[in-house]
Amino acid sequence: MNIYKFNRILLIFFFLNNIQANFSSEDELSLISTGGNTDSKTFFLKSKNLVKWSVHEITLKGSYTYGESEKVRNLEKWDINLRYDLNVSKKNSLFLGETIEANRFSGFSRRYNSDMGTKHSFIESDTTKLFAEIGYRYTIENKSDNERTKVKESKGRAYLEGNKTLNSTVSSKLWIEWIPNFSNSDKYLMNIEPSISVTLNKVFSFKMAYLWNYDNQPEKDHTKQDYKYTTSLIANF
């Protein structure tokens, strides 16, 4: 799927619907800096913007991570995702999405993911939310060592997310993502992130999270596992 055509279709569809939309935004910032025996810095930015109207939803998400040690860059990755959801019933929806990501320290300069699938909500209450997604993904990947090398693969995607409000200020979240590879069965991916958030006021909250990424068949000289601990300040609008 061409991302530019996809964006154009979504924009036209949005403006043709003369219905008042609900907009929400969640922005996240994390900064880790150490000195003394080790001089290192890590920046993490993340944003999620959602527009809802009638039975339609458009989500635009993005994140950027940068790190350096002893003034030498050793981490840099980013991603941006555009997604459209059509709510066909109270518990079920269909979605289309396009993601562009880059992480040359993991062996690819660009990765383009085109997604389509369905979402089902199991629990939707004031204190508990649980839903799952299942779909198909087509990936085009440019390798870091050779921009001309393109790998095209067919994949699946299964996703499960649960949210629990523990009290008036504390909530927890867990999501699990499995990405099987139909073109190469050994090259599957797994991602898991548990987190806990503490509300400071109506706008700001603190979030502590652990993200684990697993690649069963990584690039040469790369490990199968990546992980990241973050303590972030979140602003909700």
Secondary structure, DSSP 8 states (H G I E B T S, - for coil): --HHHHHHHHHHHHHH--S--EEEEEEEEEEEEE-TT--EEEEEEEEEEEEEETTEEEEEEEEEEEEEETTEEEEEEEEEEEEEEEE-SSSEEEEEEEEEEEEGGGTEEEEEEEEEEEEEEEEE-SSEEEEEEEEEEEEEEEESS-TT-EEEEEEEEEEEEEEEE-SSSEEEEEEEEEE-BSS-TT--EEEEEEEEEEE-SSSEEEEEEEEEEEESS--TT--SEEEEEEEEEEEE-
